[in-house]
Amino acid sequence: AADLAARTERLKFLVAIRPGTATPAYYARLASTLDRVSNGRLLLNIVVGGSAQELAGDGIFLPHDERYDHAAEFFKVFNELIETGHSTLDGKYIKAVDAKLGLPPVQQPRPPIYFGGSSDAAIDFAGGIVDKYLTWGEPPAQVAEKIAHARRAAAARGREATFGIRLHFIVRETDDEAWEAADRLISRLSDEAIASAQDVLTKNSDSVGQARMVALHNGRRDKLEVSPNLWAGIGLVRSGAGTALVGSPKTVAARLREYQALGIDTVIASGYPHVEEAYRVSELLFPELGLPGPRNQLRASFGDRQVFGGGGHGGNVRLTSAS
């Protein structure tokens, strides 16, 4: 991100922070510097972690819910440093005495904070800290429940939440072509490979979000359309975001509009292969969303008003690329 920030003008950078792998002061200085180098194009993504085994390798040995208590103290110091330039905290997990930031970030009071978590502890944590609450691509009814929970958690702290969704995309000229592409993507996966991946995903994770992803398909490849045009095939072998919207530009745009109606205003997008699918999304889907692209002379199916798009923090949806 630091290298690309100096070579680009509009590209935004969603950079992860894992509390506990370094001090809040260290991360605050890195974030402020990167925001300055990018001239205010930094977005921050909190990743608390969902595997006790993986976290142990980073020297973090806290149980699931306690990790969010630790993260709350971590970001109390982090945010105070970013926003005021100094912080002191004698906490249960984090101790800082007259920590100082140095140079402030460009974005005020600080770069926006993104976060996704599905457990009660995660959503309660998000209510007090997070600017953009994220969900993986679950069926709309489940997303609506999570949004309602996150709104209540934020309101209890006198805050307002905004919402984003993490999705893969398989977009083709027609619905049939898109479904054929989805089938090809997993056509060489053996049942043994799927079973092995599912065993790892279920045994090595205490993530509620991961459990919800697995529950969409339960390791079965015969019932992968878990909601209209929402396909869970990727989650057969991939941890984390395991669903894709599959279809023609009009179909996928309509499904995105359903999420938008629930309160989603940001989409973090990816696909396989990433570069090729990024071009397809730009060339085929963007015009349907009212976004500029190689074929932006086409009229959006929802009329002249831009359905998704815009820039900065807040407002209309930003389609953010993620690896």
Buried (B, 14 or more C-beta within 10 A) or exposed (E): BEEEBEEEEEEBBBBEBBBBBEBBBEBBBBBBBBBBBBEBBBBBBBBBBBBBEEBEEEEBEBEBBEBBBBBBBBBBBBBBBBBEBBBEBEBEBBEBEEBEBEEBBBBEEBBBBBBBBBBEBBBBBBBBBBBBBBBBBBBBEBBBEBBEBBBEBBEEEEBEBBBBBBBBBBBBEEBEBBBBBBBEBBEEBEEEEBEEBBEEBEEBBBBBBBBBBBEBBEBEBEEBBBBBBBBBBBBBBBBBBBBBBBBBBBBBBBBBBBBBEBBBBBBBBBBBEBEEBBEBBBBBBBBBBBBEBEEBEEEBBBEEEBBBBBEEBEEBBBBBBEE
